[in-house]
Structures are given as C-alpha cells and as structure tokens.
Amino acid sequence: MNILIIGGAGYIGSHVTREFLDNGDNCAVYDNLSTGLEQNLFAKAKFIKNDIHNYDALVSAMKNGNFDALVHLAASKAAGESMINPEKYSYNNIMGTLNILNAACEAGIKNIIFSSSASVYGEPQYLPIDEKHPTVPENYYGFTKLEIERFLGWYEKLKNIRYACMRYLNAAGYDIKGRIKGLEQNPNNLLPVVMETACGIRNEMQIYGNDYDTPDGTCIRDYVHVSDLACGHTMALDYIIKKNKSVTVNLGSERGYSVTEVIETARKITGKPIPAKVAGRRAGDPAKTYSSCSLARELLGWKAKYSDMETLISTSWKAYCER
C-alpha cells in the first residue's frame, strides 16, 4: 500500500514509518521539521517538507501520491504546556487536523490512522482504564485529542472515511534494532528527560509532585515502547481496511510505573546518579493512569512485546549514548 505519514520525521513518526517500510509498504513522509529531524528520514520513504497549515500543499501532496491511507502524527503533545499556551494547541492540533481531514476528503483518501492519547480520559474513575471509560480530559492537550476523535466520527458519517484512534499515554524507548538515531528535541516526557539528565545534557531533572496518593507519592503512568506502538498503527490500518469499520483502542503495557521507579531503574541501567529535585505539581496531572489493552488484543491481535521498563530504558540509553 501507499501510505502518507504526516509528522513522520518525529520521534513516534519515524518509528511508525520504519514499521510500515518493514511491512513492505511504500511510504511518504510529510513534515515541516519543526520538531522532526532529517536524521529520522529513510531513503526508501519520499520526503515532502511542508506544513499542515499549508492547505494547498497538503492537497497537492495527497493527490499526487495516490495514497491508500494516511497516518496523522502531527500534533503538539506536552500536557503541561497546553495549560499555559492553549492557543498553540488550538492552532496546531485542531486547526491543523481540520486541514488534514479536508485535504484527505478532497484527495479521496478514505483510511486514516490517528495517533491519539489516553489523556482523553482524564482522572481515572477506575483502573485499568478501558475504552468505555468516561472521557473527561484534565488538560487542554487531552481536550484537543478528544475533539479530533469527534471530528473523525463526523467525517465517517458524512464523508465515509474509516479511521483508527490509537489511545496511549507515554511512548518511550527506541527502535529495537537501533536504526533510529535522532533524539527528541526539547522533550517534556519523563523518559527522555531522565536520559538527558543521565548523559549530562541537563544538570538535574524535576519531579513534579511527591505527595500524590501513590505508594511513593509520585505519579504512576503506563509506558509503551515506541516499536510496540508503531506495530499497533500498522495493525490498525490492516483492520479498518479488511473490516471496513473504524476502531478506537488503547495501547499500553497494562501496568503503571511511578516516576521514582523509572528514575531508580534508569540509575541501575545507566550507572549514572541522575540528580532529581522535587518541584510542585503540574496542572492537569492525575495521580495514577494505566490502561487495559484487551480490545486491541481482541480486534487487532496486538500485544506489547518490548514495554517492560528495563527494555524501555536500555534502548533509550543506547540511542543517547550514540548521539
């Protein structure tokens, strides 16, 4: 198949591109390189440097590529930042997505994989979170992801598209085979911040709150290896094409790790001290979040293979040591 991967030069996007290429698909990457890296591009994937806010360029790229499907990974993704700068998230996530959807309709692309987020659920009412859990986002980032899912539902009804929404929390780790070298730029997620501290890019890291209702007082999150995540995207596309129906599923490890657990495991694997200072809580951060992935197993045949914390950290550390 011919696949257009929007945001394919980014951290998650490059792994998704690699997975589609490994499956024998033809890929084109559409990215403005604002956060993505040329280092994350592959010779076998055509590269189109442009912006999702350039509607004419989007339409042209889609029409000229004869694409069977597109993968949407072009969104701002820092929950804390979204509470400070909602304008950025409205522009990039909501307006940018509407451009993508409208361009896809104009170009006749009927299959869309959307990289969503488990942040659409908000504070867990029960654990593990399944897809039937109420969606009440606690940060603006999660709100934008939920709105995009709603747009997709309407476009399915009105324009006959098929879509898959992949809800996950924290993508982490690096390609198991070590083929992706480009590191995240100005990361906000825990694992890359831990790695930057371990290798001296940062003098110390911050722990946002140690007084949560958890065993060690720090937040508990579900981490999924980015290679597992990429596999979920390819399996979801296969599903919506073969079944001719849309799907929304969680992808995760189905267990939670606290911030302290992550840092302590990283100290053991890297042999580095990783200085960490406790700071205040961030707005919109729930105490505990981890998901059930039973629906992804049932419908897609997906399961996490590499999402244990040791593999997440060891593959990350290898990438940072080779920077």
One Martini backbone bead per residue (centre of mass of N, CA, C, O) as a GRO file, in nm:
protein
  323
    1MET     BB    1   0.101   0.033   0.011
    2ASN     BB    2   0.014   0.377   0.028
    3ILE     BB    3   0.175   0.599   0.267
    4LEU     BB    4   0.092   0.880   0.466
    5ILE     BB    5   0.320   1.054   0.692
    6ILE     BB    6   0.229   1.279   0.934
    7GLY     BB    7   0.514   1.329   1.116
    8GLY     BB    8   0.762   1.119   1.021
    9ALA     BB    9   1.025   1.278   1.171
   10GLY     BB   10   0.959   1.194   1.435
   11TYR     BB   11   0.969   0.990   1.688
   12ILE     BB   12   0.714   0.823   1.622
   13GLY     BB   13   0.703   0.854   1.311
   14SER     BB   14   0.968   0.697   1.245
   15HIS     BB   15   0.868   0.425   1.359
   16VAL     BB   16   0.621   0.398   1.179
   17THR     BB   17   0.767   0.408   0.912
   18ARG     BB   18   0.949   0.161   0.962
   19GLU     BB   19   0.715  -0.043   0.987
   20PHE     BB   20   0.595  -0.009   0.705
   21LEU     BB   21   0.854  -0.078   0.553
   22ASP     BB   22   0.887  -0.364   0.679
   23ASN     BB   23   0.596  -0.447   0.541
   24GLY     BB   24   0.623  -0.321   0.225
   25ASP     BB   25   0.556  -0.033   0.213
   26ASN     BB   26   0.477   0.278   0.084
   27CYS     BB   27   0.639   0.592   0.171
   28ALA     BB   28   0.543   0.919   0.294
   29VAL     BB   29   0.679   1.224   0.423
   30TYR     BB   30   0.515   1.481   0.619
   31ASP     BB   31   0.722   1.769   0.711
   32ASN     BB   32   0.856   2.068   0.883
   33LEU     BB   33   1.084   2.024   1.110
   34SER     BB   34   1.019   2.149   1.399
   35THR     BB   35   1.071   1.845   1.549
   36GLY     BB   36   1.184   1.705   1.334
   37LEU     BB   37   1.426   1.487   1.155
   38GLU     BB   38   1.638   1.407   0.905
   39GLN     BB   39   1.764   1.161   1.058
   40ASN     BB   40   1.458   1.014   1.046
   41LEU     BB   41   1.501   0.946   0.759
   42PHE     BB   42   1.430   0.749   0.463
   43ALA     BB   43   1.519   0.647   0.153
   44LYS     BB   44   1.236   0.486   0.094
   45ALA     BB   45   1.112   0.767   0.178
   46LYS     BB   46   0.941   1.015   0.087
   47PHE     BB   47   0.999   1.375   0.102
   48ILE     BB   48   0.782   1.636   0.245
   49LYS     BB   49   0.835   1.976   0.286
   50ASN     BB   50   0.579   2.078   0.511
   51ASP     BB   51   0.265   2.216   0.612
   52ILE     BB   52  -0.054   2.176   0.755
   53HIS     BB   53  -0.124   2.496   0.692
   54ASN     BB   54  -0.079   2.408   0.388
   55TYR     BB   55  -0.331   2.322   0.201
   56ASP     BB   56  -0.229   2.300  -0.091
   57ALA     BB   57   0.006   2.108  -0.025
   58LEU     BB   58  -0.161   1.880   0.087
   59VAL     BB   59  -0.332   1.820  -0.160
   60SER     BB   60  -0.101   1.772  -0.356
   61ALA     BB   61   0.030   1.536  -0.206
   62MET     BB   62  -0.220   1.349  -0.204
   63LYS     BB   63  -0.280   1.340  -0.513
   64ASN     BB   64   0.020   1.251  -0.610
   65GLY     BB   65   0.038   0.967  -0.426
   66ASN     BB   66  -0.183   0.753  -0.422
   67PHE     BB   67  -0.330   0.700  -0.145
   68ASP     BB   68  -0.464   0.467   0.094
   69ALA     BB   69  -0.328   0.627   0.343
   70LEU     BB   70  -0.314   0.793   0.669
   71VAL     BB   71  -0.092   0.938   0.917
   72HIS     BB   72  -0.151   1.113   1.228
   73LEU     BB   73   0.142   1.299   1.398
   74ALA     BB   74   0.064   1.621   1.395
   75ALA     BB   75   0.138   1.729   1.720
   76SER     BB   76   0.105   1.871   2.006
   77LYS     BB   77   0.219   1.706   2.344
   78ALA     BB   78   0.218   1.900   2.602
   79ALA     BB   79   0.033   1.919   2.875
   80GLY     BB   80   0.151   2.160   3.032
   81GLU     BB   81   0.165   2.363   2.794
   82SER     BB   82  -0.146   2.361   2.728
   83MET     BB   83  -0.213   2.533   2.997
   84ILE     BB   84  -0.044   2.793   2.890
   85ASN     BB   85  -0.079   2.733   2.549
   86PRO     BB   86  -0.367   2.694   2.385
   87GLU     BB   87  -0.324   2.828   2.109
   88LYS     BB   88  -0.125   2.623   1.993
   89TYR     BB   89  -0.326   2.375   2.014
   90SER     BB   90  -0.545   2.488   1.836
   91TYR     BB   91  -0.375   2.525   1.582
   92ASN     BB   92  -0.228   2.249   1.548
   93ASN     BB   93  -0.452   2.032   1.627
   94ILE     BB   94  -0.721   2.143   1.510
   95MET     BB   95  -0.663   2.305   1.250
   96GLY     BB   96  -0.467   2.101   1.127
   97THR     BB   97  -0.666   1.862   1.113
   98LEU     BB   98  -0.877   1.991   0.929
   99ASN     BB   99  -0.689   2.007   0.692
  100ILE     BB  100  -0.639   1.705   0.665
  101LEU     BB  101  -0.934   1.614   0.626
  102ASN     BB  102  -1.005   1.794   0.381
  103ALA     BB  103  -0.777   1.694   0.199
  104ALA     BB  104  -0.855   1.395   0.200
  105CYS     BB  105  -1.130   1.435   0.068
  106GLU     BB  106  -1.024   1.572  -0.193
  107ALA     BB  107  -0.825   1.310  -0.251
  108GLY     BB  108  -0.971   1.028  -0.153
  109ILE     BB  109  -0.905   0.955   0.143
  110LYS     BB  110  -1.037   0.679   0.364
  111ASN     BB  111  -0.774   0.623   0.552
  112ILE     BB  112  -0.724   0.676   0.915
  113ILE     BB  113  -0.454   0.733   1.139
  114PHE     BB  114  -0.469   0.818   1.489
  115SER     BB  115  -0.267   0.980   1.726
  116SER     BB  116  -0.356   0.966   2.029
  117SER     BB  117  -0.488   0.966   2.378
  118ALA     BB  118  -0.531   0.891   2.724
  119SER     BB  119  -0.602   1.194   2.807
  120VAL     BB  120  -0.914   1.179   2.741
  121TYR     BB  121  -1.000   1.064   3.033
  122GLY     BB  122  -0.846   1.152   3.272
  123GLU     BB  123  -0.943   1.093   3.568
  124PRO     BB  124  -0.964   0.803   3.711
  125GLN     BB  125  -1.244   0.590   3.797
  126TYR     BB  126  -1.071   0.343   3.692
  127LEU     BB  127  -0.871   0.035   3.712
  128PRO     BB  128  -0.822  -0.010   3.427
  129ILE     BB  129  -0.843   0.159   3.135
  130ASP     BB  130  -1.099   0.171   2.912
  131GLU     BB  131  -1.297   0.256   2.633
  132LYS     BB  132  -1.555   0.314   2.839
  133HIS     BB  133  -1.442   0.541   2.961
  134PRO     BB  134  -1.467   0.838   3.050
  135THR     BB  135  -1.438   1.163   2.880
  136VAL     BB  136  -1.231   1.389   3.095
  137PRO     BB  137  -1.028   1.612   3.050
  138GLU     BB  138  -0.744   1.788   3.232
  139ASN     BB  139  -0.627   1.886   2.956
  140TYR     BB  140  -0.591   2.048   2.658
  141TYR     BB  141  -0.462   1.826   2.499
  142GLY     BB  142  -0.686   1.614   2.549
  143PHE     BB  143  -0.909   1.781   2.423
  144THR     BB  144  -0.796   1.786   2.132
  145LYS     BB  145  -0.802   1.480   2.090
  146LEU     BB  146  -1.108   1.444   2.131
  147GLU     BB  147  -1.200   1.631   1.905
  148ILE     BB  148  -1.072   1.471   1.678
  149GLU     BB  149  -1.238   1.217   1.721
  150ARG     BB  150  -1.507   1.360   1.659
  151PHE     BB  151  -1.444   1.442   1.375
  152LEU     BB  152  -1.407   1.155   1.266
  153GLY     BB  153  -1.697   1.065   1.319
  154TRP     BB  154  -1.826   1.270   1.122
  155TYR     BB  155  -1.661   1.191   0.865
  156GLU     BB  156  -1.776   0.912   0.851
  157LYS     BB  157  -2.074   0.995   0.809
  158LEU     BB  158  -2.022   1.221   0.567
  159LYS     BB  159  -1.741   1.077   0.406
  160ASN     BB  160  -1.664   0.767   0.447
  161ILE     BB  161  -1.460   0.714   0.648
  162ARG     BB  162  -1.179   0.548   0.802
  163TYR     BB  163  -1.076   0.481   1.146
  164ALA     BB  164  -0.800   0.512   1.391
  165CYS     BB  165  -0.766   0.522   1.745
  166MET     BB  166  -0.467   0.579   1.940
  167ARG     BB  167  -0.450   0.511   2.283
  168TYR     BB  168  -0.191   0.672   2.470
  169LEU     BB  169   0.060   0.778   2.673
  170ASN     BB  170   0.386   0.669   2.690
  171ALA     BB  171   0.629   0.700   2.480
  172ALA     BB  172   0.914   0.473   2.448
  173GLY     BB  173   1.210   0.435   2.339
  174TYR     BB  174   1.387   0.237   2.087
  175ASP     BB  175   1.480   0.083   1.837
  176ILE     BB  176   1.577  -0.239   1.859
  177LYS     BB  177   1.791  -0.210   1.598
  178GLY     BB  178   1.911   0.094   1.590
  179ARG     BB  179   1.795   0.289   1.333
  180ILE     BB  180   1.723   0.528   1.537
  181LYS     BB  181   1.890   0.848   1.627
  182GLY     BB  182   1.693   1.066   1.672
  183LEU     BB  183   1.633   1.303   1.904
  184GLU     BB  184   1.454   1.464   2.109
  185GLN     BB  185   1.328   1.792   2.121
  186ASN     BB  186   1.254   1.928   2.397
  187PRO     BB  187   1.152   1.743   2.618
  188ASN     BB  188   0.867   1.633   2.848
  189ASN     BB  189   0.908   1.353   2.894
  190LEU     BB  190   1.046   1.145   3.115
  191LEU     BB  191   1.258   0.961   2.974
  192PRO     BB  192   1.425   1.181   2.818
  193VAL     BB  193   1.491   1.341   3.073
  194VAL     BB  194   1.650   1.118   3.209
  195MET     BB  195   1.860   1.088   2.981
  196GLU     BB  196   1.968   1.380   2.984
  197THR     BB  197   2.070   1.357   3.275
  198ALA     BB  198   2.257   1.109   3.246
  199CYS     BB  199   2.433   1.263   2.996
  200GLY     BB  200   2.441   1.596   3.075
  201ILE     BB  201   2.237   1.797   2.947
  202ARG     BB  202   2.138   1.788   3.237
  203ASN     BB  203   2.183   1.854   3.571
  204GLU     BB  204   1.867   1.826   3.629
  205MET     BB  205   1.560   1.708   3.749
  206GLN     BB  206   1.204   1.698   3.771
  207ILE     BB  207   0.956   1.643   4.023
  208TYR     BB  208   0.598   1.654   3.995
  209GLY     BB  209   0.546   1.556   4.274
  210ASN     BB  210   0.526   1.372   4.620
  211ASP     BB  211   0.183   1.381   4.715
  212TYR     BB  212   0.050   1.142   4.610
  213ASP     BB  213  -0.179   0.862   4.587
  214THR     BB  214   0.096   0.678   4.633
  215PRO     BB  215   0.342   0.482   4.749
  216ASP     BB  216   0.574   0.735   4.672
  217GLY     BB  217   0.405   1.010   4.559
  218THR     BB  218   0.426   0.945   4.260
  219CYS     BB  219   0.348   0.920   3.955
  220ILE     BB  220   0.149   0.697   3.751
  221ARG     BB  221   0.245   0.516   3.450
  222ASP     BB  222   0.202   0.424   3.112
  223TYR     BB  223   0.432   0.240   2.910
  224VAL     BB  224   0.525   0.244   2.558
  225HIS     BB  225   0.676   0.109   2.312
  226VAL     BB  226   0.738   0.242   2.003
  227SER     BB  227   0.735  -0.032   1.851
  228ASP     BB  228   0.458  -0.121   1.950
  229LEU     BB  229   0.308   0.124   1.847
  230ALA     BB  230   0.373   0.091   1.546
  231CYS     BB  231   0.236  -0.182   1.516
  232GLY     BB  232  -0.050  -0.079   1.585
  233HIS     BB  233  -0.082   0.098   1.330
  234THR     BB  234  -0.066  -0.129   1.116
  235MET     BB  235  -0.296  -0.308   1.235
  236ALA     BB  236  -0.520  -0.096   1.212
  237LEU     BB  237  -0.519  -0.065   0.908
  238ASP     BB  238  -0.585  -0.355   0.844
  239TYR     BB  239  -0.859  -0.353   0.986
  240ILE     BB  240  -1.017  -0.117   0.839
  241ILE     BB  241  -0.993  -0.249   0.558
  242LYS     BB  242  -1.107  -0.540   0.608
  243LYS     BB  243  -1.373  -0.439   0.783
  244ASN     BB  244  -1.489  -0.155   0.725
  245LYS     BB  245  -1.402  -0.017   1.013
  246SER     BB  246  -1.385   0.146   1.295
  247VAL     BB  247  -1.137   0.233   1.565
  248THR     BB  248  -1.081   0.219   1.932
  249VAL     BB  249  -0.764   0.203   2.111
  250ASN     BB  250  -0.553   0.075   2.340
  251LEU     BB  251  -0.200   0.140   2.425
  252GLY     BB  252   0.001  -0.074   2.643
  253SER     BB  253   0.130  -0.239   2.941
  254GLU     BB  254  -0.084  -0.262   3.194
  255ARG     BB  255   0.114  -0.084   3.371
  256GLY     BB  256   0.263   0.090   3.641
  257TYR     BB  257   0.496   0.367   3.681
  258SER     BB  258   0.683   0.546   3.870
  259VAL     BB  259   0.898   0.798   3.880
  260THR     BB  260   1.089   0.662   4.080
  261GLU     BB  261   1.118   0.391   3.933
  262VAL     BB  262   1.240   0.502   3.674
  263ILE     BB  263   1.492   0.635   3.799
  264GLU     BB  264   1.607   0.382   3.942
  265THR     BB  265   1.635   0.209   3.687
  266ALA     BB  266   1.823   0.405   3.537
  267ARG     BB  267   2.056   0.399   3.740
  268LYS     BB  268   2.120   0.097   3.702
  269ILE     BB  269   2.167   0.093   3.387
  270THR     BB  270   2.366   0.354   3.360
  271GLY     BB  271   2.533   0.446   3.630
  272LYS     BB  272   2.383   0.708   3.709
  273PRO     BB  273   2.262   0.952   3.928
  274ILE     BB  274   2.032   1.141   3.854
  275PRO     BB  275   1.936   1.424   3.933
  276ALA     BB  276   1.657   1.510   4.165
  277LYS     BB  277   1.384   1.748   4.192
  278VAL     BB  278   1.134   1.871   4.378
  279ALA     BB  279   0.827   1.986   4.263
  280GLY     BB  280   0.550   2.099   4.165
  281ARG     BB  281   0.265   2.060   4.051
  282ARG     BB  282   0.077   1.992   3.767
  283ALA     BB  283  -0.158   2.077   3.572
  284GLY     BB  284  -0.349   1.785   3.490
  285ASP     BB  285  -0.230   1.563   3.693
  286PRO     BB  286  -0.270   1.253   3.754
  287ALA     BB  287  -0.180   1.003   3.967
  288LYS     BB  288  -0.321   0.758   3.796
  289THR     BB  289  -0.225   0.570   3.487
  290TYR     BB  290  -0.378   0.285   3.328
  291SER     BB  291  -0.432   0.030   3.082
  292SER     BB  292  -0.642  -0.146   2.873
  293CYS     BB  293  -0.574  -0.400   2.590
  294SER     BB  294  -0.802  -0.610   2.508
  295LEU     BB  295  -0.912  -0.490   2.241
  296ALA     BB  296  -0.649  -0.504   2.076
  297ARG     BB  297  -0.624  -0.809   2.099
  298GLU     BB  298  -0.901  -0.886   1.976
  299LEU     BB  299  -0.895  -0.709   1.701
  300LEU     BB  300  -0.563  -0.697   1.622
  301GLY     BB  301  -0.346  -0.882   1.783
  302TRP     BB  302  -0.223  -0.707   2.011
  303LYS     BB  303   0.102  -0.675   2.182
  304ALA     BB  304   0.333  -0.621   2.413
  305LYS     BB  305   0.700  -0.676   2.391
  306TYR     BB  306   0.885  -0.393   2.498
  307SER     BB  307   0.732  -0.255   2.781
  308ASP     BB  308   0.946  -0.281   2.970
  309MET     BB  309   1.155  -0.087   3.157
  310GLU     BB  310   1.430  -0.204   3.071
  311THR     BB  311   1.387  -0.171   2.762
  312LEU     BB  312   1.320   0.125   2.753
  313ILE     BB  313   1.595   0.219   2.875
  314SER     BB  314   1.810   0.065   2.706
  315THR     BB  315   1.726   0.183   2.425
  316SER     BB  316   1.762   0.476   2.507
  317TRP     BB  317   2.059   0.472   2.602
  318LYS     BB  318   2.180   0.389   2.334
  319ALA     BB  319   2.093   0.642   2.177
  320TYR     BB  320   2.236   0.852   2.370
  321CYS     BB  321   2.529   0.731   2.341
  322GLU     BB  322   2.513   0.787   2.004
  323ARG     BB  323   2.489   1.112   1.969
   0.00000   0.00000   0.00000
